[in-house]
Amino acid sequence: MSHPLSIVILAAGKGSRMKSPKAKVLHEICGREMLYFSIKAAREITDDVIVVVAHQKDAVIHAMEHHFDDLTFVTQDTENYPGTGGAMKGVTPKYDDVLVLNGDMPLITRTSIEKFLANPADIVMSVIPLDNPRGYGRVVIEEDQVLRIVEEKDASDAEKAINTVNAGVYAFKHHVLQTYIPRLSNANAQGEYYLTDVIEMARTDGLAISPLYVGEEEFKGVNSKADLSHAEEIMMERLRKSWMDAGVILQLPQTIYIEEGVRFVGECTVENGARLCGNTLIENSHIKAHSVIEDSIVRDSDVGPLAHLRPQSVVEATHIGNFVEVKKSHLRGVKAGHLSYLGDASIDEGTNIGAGTITCNYDGVKKYQTIIGKNVFVGSDTQLVAPIEIADNVMIAAGTTVTSGKYESGILILSRTPVRKVAGFFSKFFGKGKQC
């Protein structure tokens, strides 16, 4: 449902405390950039989402356009107008109600945003009650009105005793921004334009400024790698719970890693220690312990334990056993029980892949395809040197190296060096009485 609300997401900062060359909002949790989650929550409510960018703006825009259409990007002039107030100078909202979010708040939800809409005040300011507010600016509130924001270094002893702090999310009527953003000054120690100064000016002019008490979890800002890890734990728990509520069986769920892009359909079981990444689809399947699945499709199959499906794999009605690695391959009705590598392959139903089978798909310059038909029996320790095409109903003897080419239906392929027996070799090599 779309509301007549414009949401501005501030994503221009460098995030120096992350100690990384990457823009802060592009750091990932659960397989998505944290800015993605702020935009996702906003897009669930409105069609007018404005993202303010500056630092690494091209990378930020490219990343978000990969996920979303119809976003509006505004580039902040950080040289002349730094700070949160400066970020709003080039913004033109579509609607009268304007919500200002931060791009480093990935845990925000639609429900939290909608609470701002229920208050008709000129300004609604989010505040968090903290048991220990040390280090934060205090929000002075009287009779359910925000009087002022006091930085801790400027606070009196009585003000330091206040436990309500600024959560950094605001709802403004558009006329408030039109009135006060042009009047902002950077006459402060940091030389920046602060959005919080709008609160002070509006209060002086007698405008209504209502506090909205919010939970620390959803309004948690990510400012360090430790914050990033904590946010990912919270998001991961949400994802696990949502899928269990949808009917997915997760065994020891706290040990299972599931990214935002993963989807489940039908009756699915995921055992402990599994890692499911990217845009993976699991449908009516069983993922066994400590398997890794990346950007792949698994339908009506079982995978693992300790198997690895690398990107662009499609596995249908197939058994993938332990220590089997599949890469960019399509397997339909196949059994690959253990200890095999299947890359750049298409393998059809009824085919059995013996232990130790390898598709030799790379010659050091190019990758090549392996095509295997129906009801093919591939013996253990077989090397399939691509490009290769094997028709239906073929048997390949254990220990065979099948070189490039096409092989017709119904044949046995056998390549095996004759066994030699050299009498007395053991004692000659090790000496008499030697035990190995």
N, C-alpha and C positions, 0 to 999 in steps of 0.2 A: 504494500500500500504506500502510495506517495503522499507526503505531507507538503503543504506550502511552506517549506523551510529550506533555506540555503545553509549548507555546511561548508565551512572553510577549514581546511586541514593544513596546519603549518608544518612544512617539511623542508625548510630551507637551511637548517643548521648543519654544522660540520660534525658535532658530537665528539669533541676532542677527548672527552673522558673515556670513549670507547677504545682509544689508543689503536686506531686502525685507519688505513688509507681509504677505506670504503665509507661512503656516506652513512650516517647513523641509521637512517630510515630504511636502508637496503640490507641491514643485517637480518638474518632469517631466524624465525622460530617455526618449528613444525613444517619446514619446507617452503615457506612463503616469506617474502620480505615483510618486516613488521608494519610498514606503511599499508600493505595490502589489507591487513585486518581492520585498520581504521576506516579505509575506504569501503570495505565490504559492509561494515556496520552502517556507514552513512548511506550507501546505495540501497540498503533495505528500507530506507525511510523516504528518500528524496531523489529527484532527478537533477538537482542542482548541487553538484559537489565540485568545489574549487580547491585545488591543491597549489599551495604557494611553495615554489622551489627556488633554489639558488645554487648551493654547493652541489657539484656534480649533477646539475639539472638535467643534462641530456640522458645520463644513465638512469636517473629517477623516472623521468618521463617514459623512456623506453620500457623500463621494467613494469610500470603500471599500465601502460597501453597494451602490454601483452595479456593482462588479466581483464581489463575493463574498457568499455567503449564510452564515448560521450562524457569524458572528464574535461573540466576546464583547468588549464594550468596558467598560473600567473607567476612571472619571474620577479622576485624581490630585488630591488636596487640596494644591495647590502652595503655598498660603498658609501652611499649618501644617506640611506635610511635603514640602518641596522636595527635589530631588535624585533620583538613581537608586535609592537605598534607599527613599526616600519613595514612589517609584512602585510599589514592591512591596507596600506596606502594605494595599492594598485588593484584592489578587489572591488568588483561590482556585483553584488548579490542580485539574484533574480527575485527573491521574495522579501517580505517585510521582516520576518523572523530569521535571524542569522545566528547560527551556532558556530563557535570557534573551538576546534579540536586540535590536539597535537599529534603529529605523525609518529611519535614515539610512545603512543599509548595503544599497544596492540590488543589489550584485553577489554577494551570498551565494547559494549554490546548495544544492540538496537533498543532493548528495554531501558537501559540507562539513559540513552539519548532522548527517548520519548518523555522521560520525566521532566525535562526542561520545557517541553511544549505545554505542560499542564499549568504553568505559572505565567500570568499575564504581565508581570513586572517589566519595567523598561530594561532592566538588566537582571539576569539570574546568574549567580556566581556559585560554582561548585566548591564546597568546603569539605574537608575530611577531619573528623575528630581523631586525634592520635593520643595514645597513652604517653608517648614520649615525643613531643613536638620539637625537640631541640634541633637547631640548624635550619628550621623553616620560618618563613614569615608568618606572623599571626594575623588572623582575620578577626577584627573586633566587631561583635554583633550585639545589638541591643534591640529588643522588641521586634525580633525577626527581621531586622534590617541590617545590612552591612554598613558600618560606619566608616571603616578605613582598613587598609592593609599596612601592617607595621613589620618592617624587616627586623630580624632578631637583634642585630647590632644596634638598632635604634630604639628597641623596646624597653619600656620601664619594667621594674620587677613585677608589677601587677599585670602588665601585658604579656610578659614571659610566662605567667601562670596560665594564660589562655591556651587551650589545647586544640582549637580549630585552626587549620592551616589551609592555604589556597591550593586547590586541586588542579588549577590551570585550565579549566574548561568554562566557557562563558556563553550565555545566550543574550543577544542584544536585539533590540528593535533597530531596524535599519536607520531610522532618523538619528539614533544615538551615535552610531558610527559616523554618519554624515556630519554631525555637529562637532564631535570631539577628535576624530582622527586627524583632521587638518590642524588642530590646535596643539597636538602633542609636541613636546620639546625634548631634545636630547641633552639638556643641561644637567647632566649627572656624571658621576665618576666614570661610568662605562661609556659615555657618549652614545647611548642607545635610546631608541624610542620604545617605551614600555606600554603595553596594552593595559596594565594595571593602573596607569595614570588616568585612563578614561574613567575608572571607578571613582577615583578621587574627585575629578572635575564634575562628574555627574552627581555625586553626592553633595558637593558644594552647591550645585544648582537645584537641589531638592528632588532629584529623580528617585524613583523607587528602585532599590537594589536588594533583591531577595537572595538569601543564602539557600543553596540546595545541598543537603547533607548526603554525601555519597560514600560508597564503600571503597576502602583502600585498594582492594584487589583489582577492580575493573579500571580504576583511574591511576593505576601504577605506571609511572613513567620509566622508560628504560634509558639509563644514562651510563651504564658500564656493562662489561661482559658478565659480571655476576648478576646484574639486573636481567640481562638477556636470558641467562640460564634459568633464573627463577620464573620469568614470564613464560618460558617454554614449558616448564613443569606444569604450570597452571593451565596453559592452553592444551597440553597433551592430556591432562586429566579430563578436560571438557570433551575433547574428541573421543576418548575412550568411553566415557559415560554415554555420550550421544549414540554411539554405535551399539553399545550394550542395550540401551533403551530401545533401539531399533531391532533388536533380536540377534545380534552377533554374539557368539560365545567367545569370550577372551579369557584364556586360562592364565592366572597370575597376571592380571592386566597391567599392574605397575611395572612389569618387565618388558612390555610390548611397546615399540615405537611406531606410531601411526602419524603420517603427515596429513596436512590439510587437504591435499588433492586426492587422497585414497577414497574409494567408494566400495561399498558392499551391496550385493543383491542376493536375496534368497537366504538359505540356511548356510551359514559359514561358521567355521571354527578356526581360531588362531591360537596356537600354543605359545607358551612362554618363550621370551627372548627373541621373538620374530621382529623384523624391521621392514616396514612397508612404506615405500617412498614414492614421491612424484605422483603422476596421474595414473595410479594403479587401480584396476578394477578386479575385485574378487567376487565371483558369482558361484554360489552353491559349491563351495570348495573348502578344503581342509589344508591350512598352512601349518606345518609341523614345526617343532621347536628349533629356534635359532636359524631360521631361514631368512634370506634377504630377497625382497622383491622390489624392483625399481622400474617405474614407468612401464608396467606390463599388464597383460590381461590373463586372468586365470579363471577358466569356466569348467565346472563339473570335474574337478581334478583334485589330486592331493600332491603337495609339494613338501619335500624334506623328509626327515630333519636335516638341517645343515646344508640346504640347497641354496643356489643363488640364481635368480632370474634377473639378468641385466636388461637395460632398456630395450624397448620395442620387441619384446618377446610375447608371443601369444600361445597359450597352452590350453587345449580343449580336450576334455575326456581323457586325460593323460595322467600317468603316474610318474612323478619325478622323485627319485630317491635321494639318499644322503650323498653329499659331496658331488652333486651333479650341477654343472654350470651351463646355463643357456643364455645366449646373446643374440638378439635380433633374429629370432627364429620362430617359425610357426609349426607347432606340433599338434597333430590331431589324432587322438586315439592311440598314443604311443606309450610304451613302457621303457623307461630309462632308470634302472634301479639304483645304480651307484657309480661313482668315480668316473664321470664322463664330462667332456666339454663339447657342446653343440652350438656352433656359432655360424650365423648367416646360412641357416639351413631351413628347408621345408621338408617335413617328414609326415607321411600319411598313416592312416589308421592300420592297426594290426601289426605294426613294426615293433620289434624288440631291439633295444640298444644294449649290447653287452657291456660289462664293466671294463673301464679303461679305454673306451672308444673316444676318438678325437677327430673332429673335423679340422683339417689343416686348411684354414680359410684365408691365410695371409702369407704372401710370398715376400714380404718386406717392402713392397711398394703398393700393392692393391689387395682389396678383399674380394673373395670369390664365393659363389653360391654352391651349396650342396643340396641336391634334390633327391629324396628317397621316396619311393612309391609305397604301395600298400603291402602288408604281409611280408616285409623283408626281415630276415633274421641276421642281425649283425653280431658276430661272435666277439668275445672279449679281446681286448688289446688290439683293436683294429684302428688303422689310420686311414681316413678318407681325405685324399688330397684333391681339393677343389681347384678348378670347377669340375664338378662331377654330377652325373645323373644316373640314378639306379632305378630301373623299372620295377614293377610289382613282382612279388613271388620270387625273390632272389635270396640265396643263402650266401653269407660271407663267413668264411672259416676263421676261427680264432687266430690272432697273430698276423693277420693279413694287412698289407699295405695296398690300398686300392688307389691306383694312380688316376690322373685326370682323364675324363672321357665319358662316354655313354655305355651303359651295360644293359643288355636286353633281358626280357622277362624269363624267369624259369631256370636261370643258370646258377651254378655254384662258382663263387670267386674264391680262389685259393692261391695264396702266395706264402710259401713257408720253406725255409732253408732246411735241408735234410739234417737229421740228428747224427752227430759223430760220437763215437765212443772210443776213448783212448785208455787202454788198460794200464793200470799201475800209476796213473798220473798223480793221484792224491799223495801217496807216500813220496813220490819223486819231488813234488812241489813243497810239501811241508816237512818231509823227513819222517822216519819211522817213529811211532809212538806219539805223534802230534795229535792233539785234540783241538778242534775248532769250536 
